[in-house]
Amino acid sequence: MTERDSARKERKRVKLAAFTFTFLIFGGFAFLMPTVQTQDITPTPVPVTQAIPLEGNVTFKMYPDESIKMKVTGSLEQAIEAYFTPPVYDFSVNLASSPSGVNLTDTKGTFAIKLSPMYSMLLSALDLDIEIHGEDLRSNTTILFNLPGYLGVNGTLGAVADESTGESTQDFDLTATIWYSVIPKEEIQEFVQTFPDLKSLIVTQLSELTEGNITLLELTLVIGEIGDTSATLTITGSLVGDFVKGGMALSTNYMALLGIDDSQMAPFLSPEEQMMIKTKSADLHIWFDRDELAFLMDSEAVIEGDLDKLTNIMMDTSLEQILQSPYITPEWALMINNILIPTEISTENLNVAFVYSFDGEKLKLDFAVEG
């Protein structure tokens, strides 16, 4: 074997290790906690030919104890010329929260994304069903994902946390069927043959990137079948450590490996702020409706802690970031500084509804916030 062949093989070995490492860590983080935090999803902006008329109402009710109940509604319907076929036709969110005891809040939410018909052939055979149940310091996840001709994954994840130490243990058992149209058969065979070396490399990388906060206790590969069109492999293992500290270190160090400088990116919430609330129990269900061509999600959770305080911190942080924008007008800056930031909001009996639809010719939007 020439030096060039050896170097090429070593690069592929490192690439496979990095791929496996990324799958284990980010896949694990996705299901470690019984609740899921989502970022705001804004539809891709499209060119418009005229101003968009948005109609709405704002109602305030003031009470003798100086509390204020507010209801905001709005709607929009407008013809818009798009220069591309929108991938998402409909998007809707419904959120509700209500008190359920001393320092406890019930939260419920539904989420739906309906895709463009252009995906009907690709996703006609997609099976997706993910269920997460968490209670106190334990969570269990079942995963079913199958897109024939590309990838299939099914398995379980289980997490147990130790409140006194802040550490968690996560066990996983995942079986994947990989079609050779996604990863060539030769690369899968090489991955299997070099797995012992890859395992050692993953253990080292994990410890380094998480700065010793997360340890891979076990990692086992079982070969189900390497057939003519696809291969089936099962990976089982266990992770232990402080996933909050480890996750923050991993984010910083992994971005550095990718050549991304995040030194100017301050965390949205400090570790102390993240500890203001904890999940007492939670249930999350994510699935795909082939008839409607839609990804759907239902969630319920009981939150313990000062949710109002954390919500106001998040709101103020977001508003302060908006104030830094070079595009903000003096009028908006005045309203944010004098009205929005000084206002304390409560999540008690809060209801939020948002519906967006756009078929490439007409945009419709309805929203309501009450609380």
Number of C-alpha atoms within 10 A of each C-alpha: 5 7 8 9 10 11 11 11 13 12 12 15 20 15 13 20 23 17 12 15 19 15 12 21 15 13 13 18 14 13 23 26 24 25 23 13 7 6 6 6 7 7 15 8 7 13 9 13 10 10 8 13 10 12 11 13 10 12 10 11 10 10 9 6 6 8 12 14 15 15 16 15 17 15 17 15 16 17 15 19 15 17 10 8 14 19 17 20 19 21 21 18 16 18 17 20 21 17 16 14 10 8 12 19 23 19 21 18 18 18 16 19 20 19 19 18 17 11 12 15 9 11 16 14 13 18 16 19 17 19 20 24 21 23 15 15 17 20 23 21 22 18 19 17 18 18 18 16 15 14 20 19 18 18 18 19 22 22 23 19 21 13 10 6 9 12 17 20 21 24 20 20 17 18 21 18 22 24 21 19 12 11 14 14 19 10 14 19 13 14 18 15 11 14 18 14 13 21 19 13 16 23 18 14 16 22 16 16 21 23 17 16 21 26 20 20 13 14 20 13 16 12 12 13 12 15 11 9 12 20 21 19 18 18 16 17 17 19 20 19 21 19 23 17 17 19 19 17 18 23 13 17 19 15 13 14 10 8 9 11 12 13 8 6 8 8 9 12 13 9 12 7 13 12 12 13 17 17 19 18 20 23 20 21 17 18 18 21 16 15 8 12 18 19 17 17 19 16 20 20 22 23 22 19 17 15 19 16 17 17 15 18 17 15 17 19 15 13 16 15 10 15 18 10 10 7 8 11 10 10 8 12 18 12 11 18 15 11 10 15 18 11 13 15 19 16 19 16 14 19 19 18 17 18 16 19 19 23 18 19 12 13 18 15 18 18 18 18 18 18 18
